[in-house]
């Protein structure tokens, strides 16, 4: 039976490329979407053309009362489409961007980012781990901004730093089952994330490119293949690590 990966936020951007990269590695995919059902279904169709099974499920990770119903739907989907009760890889990718100077951050904005980037990720992971096969892998998507500071990212970056610490605890507490846990930390990537801040701002894109030894910002397809690799058998001895995939920005 093929391995099965769950990729949150898999309908666009980095998540889309992660889902396709898993399919290229002969892995079936369950991806989640928030609003982009039509885009998610396109990714499912593309994966199926590659010879793999795929399903798209709606999920709003910002709502704590949505996690239990989602996990129940996930279990039903695994039984009905794969005749199994478990899966192999969890990729915590879903997220939202916000560039807000610290002096302007409201409690509402803080809570929204907290729910999406830490609380939701924490409890989804907690509830999914019992459903994961032994020798599986959990991936947390972090950010290069936990290594270098970007003005306006005080909340986002702090929460990603917390996720990086959480990943170590998953590795420690679930290692007896052979489950690995790692962090992938992208640098600046030209997608529609954070209102396509890089794509829509040529000056920002040029500045960021100038800070990279490779002279460019990242593309979505720079990230997905790394995620799929770290989950694969070839990376079976990589555990509890933060792997920055940033082109070496700000060395």
TIVOBA-56190 format. One record per residue: residue in three letters; x, y, z of N, C-alpha, C in turn. Coordinates in steps of 0.1 Angstrom, whole numbers, plus 5000, padded with zeros to 4 digits. Each point is the difference from the previous one (the first is absolute). Layout:
<recs>
- aa_n_x_n_y_n_z_ca_x_ca_y_ca_z_c_x_c_y_c_z
- ALA_X_Y_Z_X_Y_Z_X_Y_Z $
...
</recs>
This chain:
<recs>
- aa_n_x_n_y_n_z_ca_x_ca_y_ca_z_c_x_c_y_c_z
- UNK_5008_4988_5000_4992_5012_5000_5009_5012_5000 $
- UNK_4996_5010_4992_5007_5013_5000_5000_5007_5013 $
- UNK_5010_5008_5003_5000_5009_5011_4990_5011_4998 $
- UNK_4995_5006_5011_4990_5011_4999_5005_5012_5007 $
- UNK_5000_5012_4994_5004_5012_5006_4988_5009_5002 $
- UNK_4999_5007_5011_4990_5010_5003_5007_5014_4999 $
- UNK_4996_5008_4991_5007_5014_4998_4989_5010_5003 $
- UNK_5001_5008_5011_4991_5010_5002_5003_5012_4992 $
- UNK_4990_5007_4995_5002_5012_4991_5006_4995_4987 $
- UNK_4996_4989_4995_5006_4994_4988_4994_5004_4986 $
- UNK_4991_5011_5000_4994_5003_4988_5007_5011_4992 $
- UNK_5010_5006_5006_5007_5011_4993_5014_5002_5006 $
- UNK_5008_5008_4993_5013_5004_5005_5009_4988_5004 $
- UNK_5007_5001_5011_5009_4990_5004_4993_4986_5002 $
- UNK_4988_5001_5006_4993_4987_5003_4997_4993_4987 $
- UNK_4996_5007_4990_4998_4994_4987_5012_4992_4995 $
- UNK_5011_5006_5000_5012_4994_4995_5004_4988_5009 $
- UNK_4998_5001_5013_5002_4989_5009_4992_4988_4996 $
- UNK_4987_5002_4998_4991_4990_4996_5004_4993_4987 $
- UNK_5004_5008_4990_5004_4994_4987_5013_4993_5002 $
- UNK_5009_5005_5009_5013_4993_5002_4998_4987_5006 $
- UNK_4991_4999_5010_4997_4987_5006_4995_4990_4989 $
- UNK_4991_5005_4991_4995_4991_4990_5011_4995_4990 $
- UNK_5009_5009_4997_5012_4996_4992_5008_4989_5007 $
- UNK_4999_5000_5013_5007_4989_5008_4991_4988_5003 $
- UNK_4990_4999_4992_4991_4988_5001_4992_5000_5013 $
- UNK_4997_5011_5006_4993_5002_5012_4986_5005_4997 $
- UNK_4990_4994_5006_4986_5006_4999_4999_5012_5009 $
- UNK_4990_5009_4997_5000_5013_5007_4985_5003_5004 $
- UNK_4999_5004_5013_4988_5007_5004_5004_5014_5003 $
- UNK_4994_5010_4993_5003_5014_5002_4988_5008_5005 $
- UNK_5003_5010_5008_4989_5008_5005_5000_5014_4994 $
- UNK_4989_5006_5000_4998_5013_4994_4991_5008_5009 $
- UNK_5001_5013_5000_4991_5009_5008_4988_5005_4991 $
- UNK_5004_5008_4990_4990_5005_4991_5001_4995_4986 $
- UNK_5011_4995_4996_5003_4997_4986_4996_4986_4996 $
- UNK_4987_4997_5000_4996_4986_4997_5003_4997_4986 $
- UNK_4997_5009_4990_5003_4997_4986_5015_4998_4998 $
- UNK_5008_5008_5006_5015_4998_4998_5004_4987_5006 $
- UNK_4995_4996_5012_5003_4988_5006_4996_4988_4991 $
- UNK_4988_5001_4994_4996_4989_4992_5009_4999_4987 $
- UNK_5005_5011_4996_5010_4999_4988_5012_4993_5004 $
- UNK_5005_5002_5012_5012_4993_5005_4997_4985_5001 $
- UNK_4988_4997_5005_4996_4986_5001_5001_4993_4987 $
- UNK_4994_5007_4990_4999_4994_4986_5015_4999_4995 $
- UNK_5008_5009_5003_5014_4999_4995_5007_4989_5006 $
- UNK_4998_4998_5013_5006_4988_5007_4995_4987_4994 $
- UNK_4987_4999_4998_4995_4988_4994_5005_4997_4987 $
- UNK_5003_5010_4992_5006_4998_4986_5014_4994_5002 $
- UNK_5006_5003_5011_5014_4994_5003_4999_4986_5005 $
- UNK_4988_4995_5002_4998_4986_5004_4999_4998_5015 $
- UNK_4998_5011_5007_4998_4998_5015_4986_5004_5004 $
- UNK_4996_4995_5011_4987_5004_5006_5001_5014_5007 $
- UNK_4989_5007_5000_5000_5013_5007_4986_5004_5004 $
- UNK_4999_5008_5011_4988_5005_5004_5002_5014_5006 $
- UNK_4990_5009_4998_5001_5013_5006_4989_5002_5010 $
- UNK_5004_5005_5012_4991_5001_5011_5000_5015_5005 $
- UNK_4988_5006_5003_5000_5013_5005_5005_5000_5015 $
- UNK_5007_5011_5004_5005_5001_5013_5004_5014_5003 $
- UNK_4995_5006_5011_5004_5013_5005_5008_4998_5013 $
- UNK_5013_5000_4999_5008_4998_5012_4999_5011_5010 $
- UNK_4995_5011_4997_4999_5011_5009_4989_4998_5010 $
- UNK_4991_4991_4998_4989_4997_5009_5002_4988_5008 $
- UNK_5002_5001_5013_5003_4989_5009_4989_4989_4999 $
- UNK_4987_5005_4999_4990_4990_4999_4998_4993_4987 $
- UNK_5009_5003_4990_5000_4993_4987_5010_4988_5000 $
- UNK_5008_4999_5010_5011_4989_5000_4994_4986_5001 $
- UNK_4992_4998_5011_4994_4987_5002_4991_4996_4988 $
- UNK_4991_5008_4995_4992_4996_4988_5009_4996_4988 $
- UNK_5011_5008_4998_5009_4997_4989_5006_4987_5002 $
- UNK_5005_4997_5012_5007_4987_5002_4990_4988_4998 $
- UNK_4987_5002_5004_4990_4990_4997_4998_4998_4985 $
- UNK_5000_5011_4993_4998_4999_4985_5013_4994_4994 $
- UNK_5011_5003_5005_5013_4993_4996_4999_4985_5002 $
- UNK_4995_4996_5011_4999_4986_5003_4990_4993_4991 $
- UNK_4989_5007_4997_4990_4994_4991_5006_4999_4986 $
- UNK_5007_5010_4996_5006_5001_4986_5010_4988_4999 $
- UNK_5008_4998_5010_5010_4990_4999_4994_4986_4999 $
- UNK_4989_4998_5007_4993_4987_4999_4993_4998_4987 $
- UNK_4993_5011_4995_4992_4998_4988_5008_5000_4987 $
- UNK_5012_5007_5000_5007_5001_4987_5013_4992_5000 $
- UNK_5005_4997_5012_5013_4992_5001_4998_4987_5008 $
- UNK_4988_4998_5005_4998_4988_5008_5010_4998_5011 $
- UNK_5003_5011_5007_5010_5000_5011_4996_5010_5011 $
- UNK_5006_4999_5011_4997_5009_5011_5012_5009_5003 $
- UNK_5010_5000_4992_5012_5007_5003_5007_5006_4988 $
- UNK_5009_5010_5002_5007_5006_4989_5015_5001_5005 $
- UNK_5008_5006_4991_5015_4999_5003_5006_5013_5003 $
- UNK_4996_5011_4993_5007_5012_5001_4991_5012_5002 $
- UNK_5003_5008_5010_4992_5012_5003_5009_5012_4997 $
- UNK_4995_5009_4991_5007_5012_4997_4992_5012_5004 $
- UNK_5004_5007_5011_4993_5012_5005_5004_5012_4992 $
- UNK_4993_5003_4990_5004_5010_4990_4990_5012_5001 $
- UNK_4988_4998_5003_4990_5011_4999_5004_5012_5008 $
- UNK_4998_5011_4994_5004_5012_5008_4995_5013_4993 $
- UNK_5001_5011_5007_4996_5013_4995_5012_5009_5003 $
- UNK_5002_5010_4992_5010_5010_5002_4995_5013_5005 $
- UNK_5008_5008_5007_4997_5013_5005_5012_5008_5003 $
- UNK_5002_5011_4994_5011_5009_5003_4995_5012_5008 $
- UNK_5002_4999_5013_4995_5010_5009_5010_5005_5010 $
- UNK_5004_5012_5000_5010_5005_5010_4995_4997_5014 $
- UNK_5009_4997_5009_4996_4996_5013_4991_5010_5007 $
- UNK_5003_5013_4998_4992_5010_5007_4985_5000_4995 $
- UNK_4997_4994_4989_4987_5000_4994_4992_4987_5002 $
- UNK_5007_4990_5005_4993_4987_5002_4989_5001_5010 $
- UNK_4988_4995_4996_4988_5000_5009_4999_4986_5006 $
- UNK_4993_4999_5011_4998_4986_5006_4992_4991_4990 $
- UNK_4991_5006_4992_4993_4992_4991_5009_4994_4989 $
- UNK_5009_5008_4995_5009_4995_4990_5010_4990_5006 $
- UNK_5004_5002_5012_5009_4991_5007_4993_4987_5002 $
- UNK_4987_5000_5004_4993_4987_5002_4998_4993_4987 $
- UNK_4997_5007_4989_4998_4993_4988_5013_4993_4995 $
- UNK_5011_5007_5001_5013_4994_4996_5003_4988_5010 $
- UNK_4998_5002_5013_5002_4989_5009_4992_4988_4997 $
- UNK_4987_5002_4997_4992_4988_4997_5004_4993_4988 $
- UNK_5004_5007_4989_5004_4994_4988_5014_4993_5001 $
- UNK_5010_5008_5006_5014_4995_4999_5005_4993_5012 $
- UNK_4992_5000_5011_5005_4991_5011_4989_4992_5006 $
- UNK_4989_5006_5005_4990_4992_5006_4994_4989_4991 $
- UNK_4996_5005_4988_4994_4990_4990_5010_4989_4997 $
- UNK_5013_5004_4997_5010_4990_4996_5002_4991_5012 $
- UNK_5001_5005_5012_5003_4991_5012_4989_4989_5001 $
- UNK_4988_5005_5000_4989_4990_5003_4997_4991_4988 $
- UNK_5002_5005_4988_4998_4991_4988_5011_4989_5001 $
- UNK_5012_5004_5003_5011_4990_5001_4997_4990_5011 $
- UNK_4996_5005_5011_4997_4992_5012_4989_4989_4996 $
- UNK_4990_5004_4993_4989_4991_4997_5003_4991_4988 $
- UNK_5009_5004_4991_5004_4992_4989_5010_4989_5003 $
- UNK_5009_5003_5009_5010_4991_5003_4995_4986_5004 $
- UNK_4989_4998_5007_4995_4986_5002_4996_4993_4988 $
- UNK_4997_5008_4989_4995_4994_4987_5012_4997_4991 $
- UNK_5012_5005_5004_5011_4998_4991_5006_4986_5001 $
- UNK_5005_4995_4989_5007_4987_5001_5014_5002_5006 $
- UNK_5005_4990_5007_5013_5000_5005_5010_5002_4989 $
- UNK_5011_5007_5003_5010_5003_4990_4995_5011_4990 $
- UNK_4990_5008_5004_4996_5011_4992_5008_5012_5002 $
- UNK_4995_5012_4996_5008_5012_5001_4990_5012_5001 $
- UNK_5003_5009_5010_4993_5013_5001_5009_5011_4995 $
- UNK_4995_5009_4992_5007_5011_4995_4993_5013_5005 $
- UNK_5007_5009_5006_4995_5013_5003_5007_5010_4991 $
- UNK_4992_5009_4994_5005_5010_4991_5002_5013_5008 $
- UNK_5012_5004_5001_5004_5012_5008_5004_5011_4990 $
- UNK_5010_5007_5004_5003_5012_4992_5015_5004_5002 $
- UNK_5006_5005_4990_5014_5005_5002_5000_5011_5010 $
- UNK_4989_5007_5003_5000_5011_5009_5001_4996_5014 $
- UNK_5002_4987_5003_5004_4996_5014_5015_5001_5002 $
- UNK_5007_5002_4989_5015_5001_5000_5003_5015_4999 $
- UNK_4994_5007_4991_5002_5015_4998_4987_5007_5001 $
- UNK_5001_5013_5005_4988_5008_5003_4996_5007_4987 $
- UNK_4987_5001_4999_4993_5008_4989_4990_5009_5007 $
- UNK_5001_5013_4999_4991_5009_5006_4985_4996_4997 $
- UNK_4992_5000_5010_4986_4997_4998_4996_4986_5002 $
- UNK_5010_4991_5003_4998_4986_5002_5001_4995_5015 $
- UNK_4999_5010_5009_5002_4996_5014_4991_4989_5005 $
- UNK_4987_5000_4995_4991_4989_5005_5002_4988_4992 $
- UNK_5000_5001_4986_5002_4989_4991_5012_4992_5003 $
- UNK_5011_5007_5001_5013_4993_5002_5001_4994_5014 $
- UNK_4995_5007_5010_5000_4994_5014_4992_4987_5000 $
- UNK_4989_4999_4994_4992_4988_4999_5007_4989_4993 $
- UNK_5007_5004_4989_5007_4990_4993_5012_4994_5008 $
- UNK_5006_5009_5008_5011_4995_5009_4994_4990_5010 $
- UNK_4988_5002_5005_4993_4991_5009_4998_4987_4993 $
- UNK_4996_5000_4987_4998_4988_4993_5013_4992_4998 $
- UNK_5011_5007_4999_5013_4993_4998_5003_4992_5013 $
- UNK_4997_5006_5012_5002_4994_5012_4990_4988_5002 $
- UNK_4988_5002_4996_4990_4989_5000_5005_4988_4992 $
- UNK_5005_5002_4989_5005_4989_4991_5010_4991_5008 $
- UNK_5008_5006_5008_5010_4992_5008_4993_4991_5010 $
- UNK_4989_5005_5006_4992_4992_5009_4993_4988_4994 $
- UNK_4995_5003_4987_4994_4989_4993_5010_4989_4997 $
- UNK_5012_5004_4996_5011_4991_4997_5003_4992_5013 $
- UNK_5001_5007_5011_5004_4993_5013_4989_4991_5005 $
- UNK_4988_5004_5000_4989_4993_5006_4994_4988_4991 $
- UNK_5003_5001_4987_4994_4990_4991_5011_4992_4993 $
- UNK_5012_5002_5004_5011_4993_4994_5000_4985_5002 $
- UNK_4993_4996_5011_4999_4986_5003_4992_4992_4990 $
- UNK_4992_5008_4993_4992_4994_4989_5007_5001_4986 $
- UNK_5012_5006_5000_5007_5002_4988_4995_5012_4992 $
- UNK_4991_5008_5006_4995_5012_4994_5011_5011_5001 $
- UNK_5003_5006_4988_5010_5011_5000_4992_5013_4999 $
- UNK_5007_5011_5005_4994_5013_4999_5011_5010_4996 $
- UNK_4997_5008_4990_5010_5010_4995_4993_5013_4996 $
- UNK_5008_5010_4999_4995_5014_4996_5006_5003_4987 $
- UNK_4992_5005_4991_5005_5006_4987_4997_5015_5001 $
- UNK_5011_5008_4999_4999_5014_5001_5003_5007_4987 $
- UNK_4990_5003_4992_5002_5008_4988_5005_5014_5002 $
- UNK_5008_5005_4991_5002_5014_5000_4990_5007_4992 $
- UNK_5002_5012_4995_4990_5007_4992_4997_4993_4987 $
- UNK_4987_4997_4998_4995_4993_4988_4990_5008_4993 $
- UNK_5001_5000_4987_4990_5008_4992_4987_4992_4997 $
- UNK_4991_5001_5009_4986_4994_4999_4990_5011_5003 $
- UNK_4987_4995_5002_4990_5010_5004_4999_5001_5015 $
- UNK_5009_4994_5007_5000_5001_5015_5002_5015_5004 $
- UNK_4993_5003_5011_5000_5014_5006_4997_5010_4989 $
- UNK_4989_4997_4993_4995_5009_4990_5010_5002_4988 $
- UNK_5008_4989_4998_5010_5001_4989_5009_5011_5002 $
- UNK_5005_5002_5012_5008_5012_5003_5013_5001_4992 $
- UNK_5006_4988_4997_5013_5001_4992_4996_5002_4985 $
- UNK_4991_4992_4995_4996_5001_4986_4995_5014_4996 $
- UNK_4993_5006_5009_4994_5013_4997_5009_5012_5003 $
- UNK_5012_4997_5005_5008_5011_5004_5014_4998_4994 $
- UNK_5003_5006_4988_5012_4997_4993_5012_5005_5008 $
- UNK_4999_5011_5008_5011_5005_5008_5003_4990_5011 $
- UNK_4990_4994_5007_5003_4990_5010_5006_4988_4994 $
- UNK_4995_4996_4989_5006_4988_4993_5014_5002_4997 $
- UNK_5003_5012_4994_5014_5003_4997_5009_5000_5012 $
- UNK_4995_5006_5011_5008_5001_5012_5003_4986_5006 $
- UNK_4990_4992_5000_5002_4986_5006_5009_4992_4991 $
- UNK_4998_5002_4987_5009_4993_4990_5014_5004_5002 $
- UNK_5003_5013_5003_5013_5005_5002_5007_4994_5013 $
- UNK_4991_4995_5009_5006_4995_5013_5002_4985_4999 $
- UNK_4998_4994_4988_5002_4986_4998_5012_4997_4992 $
- UNK_5009_4991_5004_5011_4996_4991_4996_4996_4986 $
- UNK_4988_4994_4999_4996_4995_4987_4992_5011_4992 $
- UNK_4999_5012_5006_4995_5011_4992_4985_5000_4996 $
- UNK_4992_4992_5008_4986_5000_4997_4992_4996_5013 $
- UNK_4987_5002_5000_4992_4995_5010_4995_4986_4996 $
- UNK_4994_4993_5010_4996_4986_4997_4987_4999_4992 $
- UNK_4999_4988_4994_4987_4997_4993_4994_4988_5008 $
- UNK_4987_4998_4998_4993_4989_5007_5007_4987_4998 $
- UNK_5005_4997_4987_5006_4987_4998_5014_4999_5005 $
- UNK_5005_5010_5007_5012_4998_5008_4998_4993_5013 $
- UNK_4987_4999_5005_4997_4996_5013_4994_4986_5001 $
- UNK_4990_4998_4991_4993_4987_5001_5008_4988_4999 $
- UNK_5010_5000_4991_5008_4988_4999_5008_4997_5012 $
- UNK_5004_5010_5007_5008_4998_5013_4991_4994_5010 $
- UNK_4987_5004_5001_4991_4995_5010_4998_4985_4997 $
- UNK_4997_4997_4987_4998_4986_4996_5012_4991_5003 $
- UNK_5012_5006_4998_5013_4992_5003_5001_4997_5014 $
- UNK_4998_5011_5009_5002_4998_5014_4990_4989_5006 $
- UNK_4989_4999_4994_4990_4989_5004_5004_4987_4995 $
- UNK_5009_4999_4990_5002_4987_4993_5010_4991_5008 $
- UNK_5001_4988_4995_5009_4990_5007_5014_5004_4998 $
- UNK_5004_5008_4990_5013_5004_4998_5005_5010_5011 $
- UNK_4990_5006_5007_5004_5010_5010_4996_4994_5014 $
- UNK_5000_4987_5001_4996_4993_5013_5008_5004_5012 $
- UNK_5012_5005_4999_5008_5004_5011_5000_5014_5003 $
- UNK_4992_5008_4993_4998_5014_5003_4989_5002_5010 $
- UNK_5002_5005_5012_4990_5001_5010_5003_5011_5009 $
- UNK_4990_5008_5004_5001_5011_5010_5008_5011_4994 $
- UNK_5000_5002_4987_5008_5010_4994_4992_5012_4994 $
- UNK_5007_5012_5000_4994_5011_4992_5009_5001_4988 $
- UNK_4993_4999_4988_5007_5000_4987_4995_5013_4993 $
- UNK_5009_5009_4999_4996_5013_4993_5002_4998_4985 $
- UNK_4990_5003_4993_5000_4999_4985_4998_5014_4995 $
- UNK_5011_5008_5000_4998_5014_4997_5010_5006_4990 $
- UNK_5008_4991_4994_5010_5004_4990_5012_5007_5007 $
- UNK_5000_4999_5013_5012_5006_5007_4998_5015_5003 $
- UNK_4988_5005_5000_4998_5014_5002_5006_5005_5014 $
- UNK_5005_5012_5000_5005_5006_5012_5011_4992_5007 $
- UNK_5009_4995_4992_5011_4992_5006_5010_5010_5007 $
</recs>
